């Protein structure tokens, strides 16, 4: 009986899987508009440039509210913050279906983005006091795999719902999914492992021995964060990633319809394939990184080698995919491109935990702000690039930024924290 009592419980793993579900929900709600957009265009007559601005409305809001969202999570805790913002964006998912013009849709997508902006920084913060350092690469890989799995199955589900019920129905369905998640999260999650009734002393000791005692909640050290060259190099790499991956999340279904001439059913299937490959890339990137750390103890090398490899492969494969005339070979190459990009994301977010420590929410919010500025520029620029040049040129830009991202990640050092808590002065 004593040996059983000494075995740590696995509450942190349940929390991890709840977080994976959150990442899936974020991408259900985010990707569905790109799949529904051809039908929305038919109803409202939006031009390609107008579509770009509708997509950008989300990206602009998402970028603007990253830092406020991460800061609020560090102040009030991820339990309350995630419950609040998931409820908010789920409501505006439903309101998007009630849009009656381009302006109303832009407003709804902007307000939707305000809520989603805090999702990843606060999800990262929610794991910072639960996941052990040697579990972080895997944790970030599997959570982002959840995001890509959500993105991968969304086109198929949305195409089915649109075919049978019209383009508004999937917005209502996914609203309910988000509200259910928010209720479960508030009921189960606790900001501090010591406050969770289901953890035993062995698990609490395991976490505290690895992470130290939980600090008192305080305002993030913004001066140290914003003046750190390390912070801005990491953020710049994520700008490149954000531009590249958002092409597949926002414009790829439209590309398949406009450039490849696919039907709604074909588009639903082919749009899902690269994102499904991304799920594998997320899992592989986090797993490889953690395994290298376990075998060598070199956290800086482990995060870097996986992410740089991913960026460089994507830079090579993306132009080949768009120029390939055979749709099946092209799909396979696009799958490899997204797989490679997703080797990056788990490591980038693991680095935000490594260097952010107790302020991982704020650090990751700065990183994700730059990533979503990249996504915003992509959303608008792609509309103009396609109109003035071609779809090929739009993907060549993705390849170029992937190359830049790979070079920048060479300068990221996951072994060096941005800010270290000052020692507590003993009472005499």
Secondary structure, DSSP 8 states (H G I E B T S, - for coil): -HHHHHS---HHHHHHHHHHHHHHHHHHHHHHHHHHHHHHHHHH---HHHHHHHHHHHHHHHHHTHHHHHHHHHHH-HHHHHHHHHHHHHHHHHHHTT--SHHHHHHHHHHHHHHHTTHHHHHHHHHHTTS-GGGHHHHHHHHHHHHHHHHHHHHHHHHHHHHHH-TTHHHHHHHHHHHHHHHHHHHH--SSGGG-TT--HHHHHHHHHHH-S--------HHHHHT-HHHHHHHHHHHHHHHHHHIIIIIHHHHHHHTT---HHHHHHHHHHHHHHHHHHHHHHHHHHHHHHHHH--HHHHHHHHHHHHHHHHHHHHHHHHH--SHHHHHHHHHHHHHHHHHHHHHHHHHHHHHHGGGHHHHHHHHHHHHHHHHHHHHHHHHHHHHHT-HHHHHHHHHHHHHHHHHHHTT--TTS-S----------
